[in-house]
Amino acid sequence: MKMLTLDAFGDRMIELFPKLMREISQYETNSLTEGVITVPQVWVLDFLKDRKTAQMNELAEYMKLKFSSATGLIDRMVKHQLVKRVRSEADRRVVLISITSKGEKILREIYKQKRKGIMQLFGRLGPEDRMQYMELIEKLVKDLSSTSFQENRYADRHH
């Protein structure tokens, strides 16, 4: 395969990623694929699944949203009984968010079906190709979580 410029690489990824995601999603019939829940809502559920509770400001920071946008997102999720709000007993001014059993159930089903799709898709590749893909994804995730990248991303969104 010939080397691509970064622009050509970007164009090719724009072309290929939707096809890849459609392929993975063909094995799914869940709240996400049916439009009952949005991708940002899945991210919130994922953020909350391993925590007992989180403060609204923590969630807003994690989601890289303004506090008002995070509040609107949580309002919709409370309405659908995916999360619940509770006041901190230590400080009544602090609002805590936690995942509900309905939210946990939906998240488990989405991940179960995504896993099936990923296994179907990547089962077509050999172990070496899968490992190479995993190493690249892990490298990207590590690079994306670096402080300088996060600061640049945040600055770009708010200018």
C-alpha positions as CSV (number, residue, x, y, z in Angstrom):
1,M,0.0,0.0,0.0
2,K,1.3,3.4,-0.9
3,M,1.9,6.1,1.7
4,L,-0.8,8.8,2.0
5,T,-0.5,12.4,2.8
6,L,-2.4,13.4,6.0
7,D,-5.1,15.1,3.8
8,A,-5.5,11.9,1.7
9,F,-5.6,9.8,4.8
10,G,-8.3,12.1,6.3
11,D,-10.4,11.8,3.1
12,R,-10.0,8.0,3.1
13,M,-11.0,7.7,6.8
14,I,-14.1,9.8,6.1
15,E,-15.0,7.4,3.4
16,L,-14.2,4.2,5.4
17,F,-15.4,4.9,8.9
18,P,-19.2,5.1,8.2
19,K,-18.9,1.8,6.3
20,L,-17.0,0.2,9.2
21,M,-19.6,1.5,11.8
22,R,-22.5,0.3,9.6
23,E,-20.9,-3.2,9.5
24,I,-20.5,-3.3,13.2
25,S,-24.0,-2.0,13.8
26,Q,-25.7,-4.5,11.6
27,Y,-25.5,-6.9,14.5
28,E,-27.3,-4.5,16.9
29,T,-30.9,-3.9,17.7
30,N,-30.9,-1.8,20.8
31,S,-31.9,1.5,22.3
32,L,-29.0,3.2,20.5
33,T,-29.6,1.8,17.0
34,E,-33.4,2.4,17.4
35,G,-32.8,6.1,18.3
36,V,-34.2,5.8,21.9
37,I,-30.9,6.9,23.3
38,T,-28.1,9.1,21.8
39,V,-24.4,8.5,21.7
40,P,-23.7,11.3,24.2
41,Q,-26.2,9.6,26.6
42,V,-24.3,6.3,26.2
43,W,-21.1,8.2,27.1
44,V,-22.8,9.5,30.2
45,L,-24.0,6.0,31.2
46,D,-20.5,4.7,30.6
47,F,-19.0,7.5,32.8
48,L,-21.4,6.7,35.6
49,K,-21.4,2.8,35.4
50,D,-18.3,2.4,37.6
51,R,-19.0,5.3,40.0
52,K,-21.6,5.4,42.7
53,T,-22.3,9.1,41.9
54,A,-20.7,12.0,40.1
55,Q,-21.2,15.7,40.4
56,M,-22.6,17.7,37.6
57,N,-19.4,19.7,37.1
58,E,-17.4,16.4,36.9
59,L,-19.8,15.2,34.2
60,A,-19.6,18.5,32.3
61,E,-15.9,18.4,32.3
62,Y,-15.7,14.8,31.2
63,M,-18.1,15.4,28.4
64,K,-16.4,18.7,27.5
65,L,-19.7,20.5,27.7
66,K,-20.8,23.8,29.2
67,F,-22.5,23.3,32.5
68,S,-25.9,24.4,30.9
69,S,-25.5,21.8,28.1
70,A,-24.7,19.0,30.5
71,T,-27.7,20.0,32.6
72,G,-30.0,19.7,29.5
73,L,-28.5,16.4,28.7
74,I,-29.1,15.1,32.2
75,D,-32.6,16.5,32.2
76,R,-33.5,14.4,29.2
77,M,-31.9,11.3,30.8
78,V,-33.8,11.8,34.0
79,K,-37.0,12.1,32.1
80,H,-36.2,8.7,30.4
81,Q,-35.2,7.3,33.8
82,L,-31.7,6.5,32.7
83,V,-30.1,8.5,35.5
84,K,-31.3,10.2,38.7
85,R,-30.3,13.3,40.6
86,V,-29.8,13.3,44.3
87,R,-28.6,16.0,46.7
88,S,-25.4,15.4,48.6
89,E,-26.2,14.8,52.2
90,A,-22.9,16.5,53.2
91,D,-23.7,19.7,51.2
92,R,-27.3,20.2,49.9
93,R,-26.0,22.6,47.2
94,V,-24.2,19.8,45.5
95,V,-26.2,17.8,42.9
96,L,-25.1,14.2,42.3
97,I,-26.0,12.1,39.3
98,S,-26.2,8.3,39.4
99,I,-27.1,5.7,36.8
100,T,-30.4,3.9,37.3
101,S,-31.0,0.1,36.9
102,K,-32.7,0.9,33.6
103,G,-29.6,2.9,32.4
104,E,-27.4,0.0,33.5
105,K,-29.5,-2.5,31.6
106,I,-29.6,-0.5,28.4
107,L,-25.8,0.0,28.6
108,R,-25.2,-3.7,29.1
109,E,-27.3,-4.6,26.1
110,I,-25.6,-2.0,23.9
111,Y,-22.2,-3.3,24.9
112,K,-23.2,-6.9,24.5
113,Q,-24.4,-6.3,20.9
114,K,-21.4,-4.0,20.0
115,R,-19.1,-6.8,21.2
116,K,-20.9,-9.3,18.9
117,G,-20.5,-6.9,16.0
118,I,-16.8,-6.3,16.7
119,M,-16.1,-10.0,17.0
120,Q,-17.9,-10.7,13.7
121,L,-16.0,-8.0,11.9
122,F,-12.6,-8.6,13.3
123,G,-13.0,-12.4,13.2
124,R,-12.3,-11.9,9.5
125,L,-8.7,-10.8,10.4
126,G,-5.9,-12.9,11.7
127,P,-4.5,-12.5,15.3
128,E,-1.6,-10.4,14.1
129,D,-3.7,-7.9,12.2
130,R,-6.1,-7.6,15.2
131,M,-3.1,-7.0,17.5
132,Q,-1.7,-4.3,15.2
133,Y,-5.1,-2.6,15.0
134,M,-5.4,-2.8,18.8
135,E,-2.0,-1.3,19.3
136,L,-2.8,1.6,17.0
137,I,-6.1,2.3,18.7
138,E,-4.5,2.1,22.2
139,K,-1.7,4.5,21.0
140,L,-4.3,7.0,19.7
141,V,-6.3,6.8,22.9
142,K,-3.2,7.4,25.0
143,D,-2.2,10.4,22.8
144,L,-5.8,11.8,22.8
145,S,-5.9,11.7,26.6
146,S,-2.7,13.7,26.9
147,T,-3.1,17.1,28.7
148,S,-1.9,19.1,25.7
149,F,-4.3,17.5,23.3
150,Q,-7.2,18.0,25.7
151,E,-6.3,21.7,26.2
152,N,-6.1,22.3,22.5
153,R,-9.4,20.5,21.8
154,Y,-11.1,22.5,24.5
155,A,-9.6,25.8,23.2
156,D,-10.7,25.0,19.7
157,R,-14.3,24.4,20.8
158,H,-14.6,27.6,22.7
159,H,-13.2,30.1,20.2
